[in-house]
Amino acid sequence: MPSHEAPTALSSLFPPMDDLSSADLVGQKDHRTEIRDFRMASANHHLAINYDCLSRPD
């Protein structure tokens, strides 16, 4: 088994380019973009909550 086909989490997130058709590539790109946007929104939400708690006078 070639090393780039090893069943790791990284290889499942980023499959080799030659294994993707153009349609699959578009689908993967959209899916990754959605995940990234969700993570950014989640991180920003938690930062806003933490900042709000820290900035309140006791």
N, CA, C and O atoms as a GROMACS GRO file, in nm:
protein
  232
    1MET      N    1   0.085  -0.120   0.000
    1MET     CA    2   0.000   0.000   0.000
    1MET      C    3   0.089   0.125   0.000
    1MET      O    4   0.173   0.141   0.089
    2PRO      N    5   0.071   0.213  -0.098
    2PRO     CA    6   0.150   0.337  -0.099
    2PRO      C    7   0.121   0.421   0.024
    2PRO      O    8   0.011   0.417   0.079
    3SER      N    9   0.219   0.498   0.066
    3SER     CA   10   0.205   0.572   0.191
    3SER      C   11   0.092   0.675   0.183
    3SER      O   12   0.029   0.704   0.285
    4HIS      N   13   0.066   0.732   0.063
    4HIS     CA   14  -0.038   0.834   0.055
    4HIS      C   15  -0.178   0.775   0.065
    4HIS      O   16  -0.276   0.850   0.071
    5GLU      N   17  -0.189   0.642   0.067
    5GLU     CA   18  -0.320   0.579   0.082
    5GLU      C   19  -0.341   0.526   0.224
    5GLU      O   20  -0.439   0.456   0.250
    6ALA      N   21  -0.250   0.559   0.315
    6ALA     CA   22  -0.264   0.512   0.453
    6ALA      C   23  -0.392   0.568   0.514
    6ALA      O   24  -0.423   0.686   0.496
    7PRO      N   25  -0.467   0.485   0.586
    7PRO     CA   26  -0.595   0.530   0.642
    7PRO      C   27  -0.577   0.614   0.768
    7PRO      O   28  -0.601   0.568   0.879
    8THR      N   29  -0.533   0.736   0.749
    8THR     CA   30  -0.516   0.827   0.862
    8THR      C   31  -0.622   0.936   0.854
    8THR      O   32  -0.686   0.955   0.750
    9ALA      N   33  -0.640   1.007   0.962
    9ALA     CA   34  -0.738   1.115   0.964
    9ALA      C   35  -0.702   1.222   0.861
    9ALA      O   36  -0.789   1.277   0.794
   10LEU      N   37  -0.572   1.250   0.849
   10LEU     CA   38  -0.529   1.354   0.756
   10LEU      C   39  -0.558   1.314   0.612
   10LEU      O   40  -0.604   1.397   0.533
   11SER      N   41  -0.533   1.189   0.578
   11SER     CA   42  -0.556   1.148   0.439
   11SER      C   43  -0.704   1.144   0.406
   11SER      O   44  -0.742   1.162   0.291
   12SER      N   45  -0.788   1.122   0.506
   12SER     CA   46  -0.932   1.123   0.479
   12SER      C   47  -0.984   1.266   0.462
   12SER      O   48  -1.080   1.288   0.389
   13LEU      N   49  -0.920   1.361   0.528
   13LEU     CA   50  -0.960   1.501   0.512
   13LEU      C   51  -0.908   1.558   0.382
   13LEU      O   52  -0.976   1.638   0.317
   14PHE      N   53  -0.788   1.517   0.344
   14PHE     CA   54  -0.726   1.570   0.223
   14PHE      C   55  -0.683   1.454   0.133
   14PHE      O   56  -0.566   1.417   0.132
   15PRO      N   57  -0.778   1.397   0.058
   15PRO     CA   58  -0.743   1.286  -0.030
   15PRO      C   59  -0.648   1.332  -0.141
   15PRO      O   60  -0.648   1.450  -0.177
   16PRO      N   61  -0.568   1.241  -0.194
   16PRO     CA   62  -0.476   1.276  -0.303
   16PRO      C   63  -0.553   1.337  -0.420
   16PRO      O   64  -0.663   1.294  -0.451
   17MET      N   65  -0.494   1.437  -0.483
   17MET     CA   66  -0.564   1.508  -0.590
   17MET      C   67  -0.600   1.417  -0.706
   17MET      O   68  -0.704   1.436  -0.769
   18ASP      N   69  -0.517   1.318  -0.736
   18ASP     CA   70  -0.545   1.233  -0.852
   18ASP      C   71  -0.662   1.139  -0.826
   18ASP      O   72  -0.710   1.074  -0.919
   19ASP      N   73  -0.710   1.130  -0.703
   19ASP     CA   74  -0.825   1.044  -0.673
   19ASP      C   75  -0.958   1.119  -0.686
   19ASP      O   76  -1.064   1.059  -0.669
   20LEU      N   77  -0.952   1.248  -0.716
   20LEU     CA   78  -1.074   1.329  -0.719
   20LEU      C   79  -1.109   1.369  -0.862
   20LEU      O   80  -1.023   1.413  -0.938
   21SER      N   81  -1.234   1.353  -0.897
   21SER     CA   82  -1.282   1.412  -1.022
   21SER      C   83  -1.310   1.559  -0.996
   21SER      O   84  -1.308   1.603  -0.882
   22SER      N   85  -1.336   1.635  -1.101
   22SER     CA   86  -1.362   1.778  -1.082
   22SER      C   87  -1.489   1.798  -0.998
   22SER      O   88  -1.494   1.891  -0.918
   23ALA      N   89  -1.589   1.714  -1.016
   23ALA     CA   90  -1.712   1.726  -0.938
   23ALA      C   91  -1.685   1.698  -0.791
   23ALA      O   92  -1.736   1.768  -0.703
   24ASP      N   93  -1.605   1.594  -0.763
   24ASP     CA   94  -1.571   1.562  -0.624
   24ASP      C   95  -1.492   1.676  -0.561
   24ASP      O   96  -1.511   1.708  -0.444
   25LEU      N   97  -1.403   1.736  -0.640
   25LEU     CA   98  -1.320   1.844  -0.588
   25LEU      C   99  -1.407   1.962  -0.545
   25LEU      O  100  -1.384   2.022  -0.440
   26VAL      N  101  -1.506   1.995  -0.626
   26VAL     CA  102  -1.596   2.105  -0.592
   26VAL      C  103  -1.672   2.072  -0.464
   26VAL      O  104  -1.685   2.157  -0.375
   27GLY      N  105  -1.723   1.950  -0.454
   27GLY     CA  106  -1.795   1.909  -0.334
   27GLY      C  107  -1.708   1.912  -0.211
   27GLY      O  108  -1.752   1.959  -0.106
   28GLN      N  109  -1.585   1.863  -0.222
   28GLN     CA  110  -1.493   1.864  -0.108
   28GLN      C  111  -1.460   2.007  -0.067
   28GLN      O  112  -1.454   2.038   0.052
   29LYS      N  113  -1.439   2.092  -0.165
   29LYS     CA  114  -1.404   2.231  -0.134
   29LYS      C  115  -1.518   2.298  -0.059
   29LYS      O  116  -1.496   2.367   0.040
   30ASP      N  117  -1.642   2.279  -0.107
   30ASP     CA  118  -1.756   2.340  -0.041
   30ASP      C  119  -1.770   2.288   0.102
   30ASP      O  120  -1.798   2.365   0.194
   31HIS      N  121  -1.752   2.158   0.120
   31HIS     CA  122  -1.766   2.097   0.252
   31HIS      C  123  -1.660   2.152   0.347
   31HIS      O  124  -1.691   2.186   0.462
   32ARG      N  125  -1.536   2.162   0.301
   32ARG     CA  126  -1.429   2.214   0.386
   32ARG      C  127  -1.453   2.360   0.420
   32ARG      O  128  -1.426   2.404   0.532
   33THR      N  129  -1.505   2.436   0.323
   33THR     CA  130  -1.533   2.577   0.348
   33THR      C  131  -1.639   2.593   0.454
   33THR      O  132  -1.629   2.679   0.541
   34GLU      N  133  -1.743   2.507   0.448
   34GLU     CA  134  -1.849   2.513   0.549
   34GLU      C  135  -1.793   2.481   0.687
   34GLU      O  136  -1.827   2.548   0.785
   35ILE      N  137  -1.707   2.381   0.696
   35ILE     CA  138  -1.648   2.343   0.825
   35ILE      C  139  -1.562   2.458   0.878
   35ILE      O  140  -1.568   2.492   0.996
   36ARG      N  141  -1.480   2.518   0.790
   36ARG     CA  142  -1.394   2.627   0.832
   36ARG      C  143  -1.477   2.746   0.880
   36ARG      O  144  -1.447   2.806   0.983
   37ASP      N  145  -1.582   2.780   0.805
   37ASP     CA  146  -1.666   2.892   0.844
   37ASP      C  147  -1.734   2.865   0.978
   37ASP      O  148  -1.746   2.955   1.061
   38PHE      N  149  -1.778   2.741   0.998
   38PHE     CA  150  -1.843   2.706   1.125
   38PHE      C  151  -1.744   2.718   1.240
   38PHE      O  152  -1.777   2.771   1.346
   39ARG      N  153  -1.621   2.669   1.220
   39ARG     CA  154  -1.521   2.676   1.327
   39ARG      C  155  -1.486   2.821   1.358
   39ARG      O  156  -1.470   2.856   1.475
   40MET      N  157  -1.475   2.904   1.255
   40MET     CA  158  -1.443   3.045   1.278
   40MET      C  159  -1.556   3.114   1.354
   40MET      O  160  -1.532   3.190   1.447
   41ALA      N  161  -1.680   3.086   1.315
   41ALA     CA  162  -1.794   3.147   1.384
   41ALA      C  163  -1.800   3.100   1.529
   41ALA      O  164  -1.828   3.179   1.619
   42SER      N  165  -1.773   2.973   1.551
   42SER     CA  166  -1.775   2.918   1.686
   42SER      C  167  -1.665   2.982   1.771
   42SER      O  168  -1.689   3.020   1.886
   43ALA      N  169  -1.546   2.994   1.715
   43ALA     CA  170  -1.434   3.054   1.788
   43ALA      C  171  -1.464   3.201   1.820
   43ALA      O  172  -1.439   3.247   1.931
   44ASN      N  173  -1.518   3.273   1.723
   44ASN     CA  174  -1.551   3.414   1.746
   44ASN      C  175  -1.659   3.428   1.852
   44ASN      O  176  -1.655   3.521   1.932
   45HIS      N  177  -1.754   3.337   1.852
   45HIS     CA  178  -1.862   3.340   1.951
   45HIS      C  179  -1.805   3.321   2.092
   45HIS      O  180  -1.842   3.393   2.185
   46HIS      N  181  -1.716   3.224   2.108
   46HIS     CA  182  -1.656   3.199   2.239
   46HIS      C  183  -1.568   3.316   2.282
   46HIS      O  184  -1.565   3.351   2.400
   47LEU      N  185  -1.496   3.374   2.188
   47LEU     CA  186  -1.414   3.490   2.222
   47LEU      C  187  -1.502   3.606   2.270
   47LEU      O  188  -1.468   3.675   2.366
   48ALA      N  189  -1.614   3.626   2.203
   48ALA     CA  190  -1.704   3.735   2.242
   48ALA      C  191  -1.760   3.712   2.382
   48ALA      O  192  -1.769   3.805   2.462
   49ILE      N  193  -1.797   3.590   2.412
   49ILE     CA  194  -1.850   3.558   2.546
   49ILE      C  195  -1.742   3.580   2.652
   49ILE      O  196  -1.768   3.641   2.755
   50ASN      N  197  -1.621   3.531   2.625
   50ASN     CA  198  -1.512   3.547   2.722
   50ASN      C  199  -1.478   3.694   2.742
   50ASN      O  200  -1.454   3.737   2.855
   51TYR      N  201  -1.475   3.770   2.635
   51TYR     CA  202  -1.443   3.912   2.646
   51TYR      C  203  -1.551   3.985   2.726
   51TYR      O  204  -1.521   4.071   2.808
   52ASP      N  205  -1.676   3.949   2.701
   52ASP     CA  206  -1.788   4.012   2.773
   52ASP      C  207  -1.777   3.984   2.922
   52ASP      O  208  -1.798   4.074   3.004
   53CYS      N  209  -1.744   3.861   2.957
   53CYS     CA  210  -1.732   3.825   3.099
   53CYS      C  211  -1.614   3.897   3.165
   53CYS      O  212  -1.624   3.941   3.279
   54LEU      N  213  -1.504   3.910   3.092
   54LEU     CA  214  -1.384   3.973   3.149
   54LEU      C  215  -1.399   4.124   3.161
   54LEU      O  216  -1.339   4.186   3.248
   55SER      N  217  -1.479   4.183   3.073
   55SER     CA  218  -1.487   4.329   3.070
   55SER      C  219  -1.593   4.385   3.164
   55SER      O  220  -1.604   4.507   3.179
   56ARG      N  221  -1.671   4.299   3.227
   56ARG     CA  222  -1.775   4.347   3.320
   56ARG      C  223  -1.712   4.388   3.453
   56ARG      O  224  -1.634   4.313   3.510
   57PRO      N  225  -1.746   4.504   3.503
   57PRO     CA  226  -1.695   4.542   3.636
   57PRO      C  227  -1.763   4.460   3.745
   57PRO      O  228  -1.882   4.430   3.737
   58ASP      N  229  -1.687   4.425   3.845
   58ASP     CA  230  -1.744   4.345   3.955
   58ASP      C  231  -1.806   4.434   4.061
   58ASP      O  232  -1.858   4.384   4.161
   0.00000   0.00000   0.00000
